[in-house]
Amino acid sequence: MYSSFGFSSGQTSSKKARFMRAFFVPGESEFTMNITKLVVHCADTPNDRDVTAEDIHQWHIQRKWAGIGYHKVIRRDGSIENGRPEL
């Protein structure tokens, strides 16, 4: 659902490579990241509203962003949905 992530088919390789260079540790496996911080963001939604990853994805698309900006979404019932793909 979110796989294009703002990468058009002709630009996927170069954009993905630039993205990965910005976040991955040079000289190590492309799947090794130097994670030093974790950010938890709370959506300001009414208490009776259960927001899904798809809802947030659509809100971000409406703002002309590439899509959902979060890797995971924790629903009100505690279930976890995937958002932005993890590379």
C-alpha positions in Angstrom: 0.0 0.0 0.0 2.8 2.4 0.9 5.6 0.8 -1.2 6.2 3.7 -3.7 6.9 6.1 -0.8 7.3 9.0 -3.2 9.7 7.1 -5.5 8.6 7.1 -9.1 9.4 4.0 -11.1 12.2 5.8 -13.0 13.8 7.3 -9.9 13.3 4.5 -7.4 16.9 3.3 -7.3 18.6 6.7 -7.1 16.1 8.2 -4.5 16.2 5.0 -2.4 20.0 5.0 -2.5 20.2 8.7 -1.3 17.6 7.9 1.4 19.6 4.9 2.6 22.9 6.8 2.6 21.4 9.4 4.8 20.3 6.9 7.4 22.5 3.8 7.3 26.0 3.5 8.8 28.7 3.6 6.0 30.6 0.4 5.5 28.1 -1.8 7.3 25.3 -4.0 6.0 22.6 -1.9 4.4 20.3 -3.3 7.1 22.4 -2.1 10.0 21.3 1.3 11.3 22.9 3.4 14.0 19.6 4.2 15.9 20.2 6.7 18.7 16.7 8.0 19.4 13.1 6.9 19.4 10.3 9.4 18.8 6.8 8.7 20.0 4.1 10.9 18.5 0.5 11.2 19.7 -2.2 12.2 17.3 -4.5 14.9 18.6 -7.8 13.1 17.8 -11.0 12.9 19.8 -11.0 10.3 22.5 -13.8 8.3 20.9 -12.1 8.1 17.5 -10.1 5.0 16.5 -7.6 6.1 13.9 -6.0 3.5 11.5 -2.7 3.7 9.7 -4.7 4.0 6.5 -6.5 7.1 7.9 -3.2 8.8 8.7 -1.8 7.8 5.3 -4.7 9.5 3.6 -4.4 12.6 5.8 -0.7 12.9 4.8 -1.5 12.3 1.1 -4.1 15.1 1.2 -1.3 17.4 2.5 0.7 16.5 -0.6 3.2 14.4 1.4 4.5 11.1 0.2 2.3 9.2 2.6 2.2 8.1 6.2 5.2 9.4 8.2 5.2 6.8 10.9 6.6 3.2 10.8 4.0 1.9 13.3 0.6 3.1 14.5 -0.7 1.9 17.9 -4.5 1.7 17.8 -6.8 2.5 20.8 -7.2 -1.3 21.5 -3.4 -1.7 21.7 -3.0 -3.4 18.3 -0.1 -2.3 16.2 -0.5 -1.5 12.4 2.4 -1.0 10.0 2.7 2.4 8.4 5.8 3.6 6.6 7.8 0.6 5.3 11.0 -0.3 7.1 13.9 -0.6 4.8 
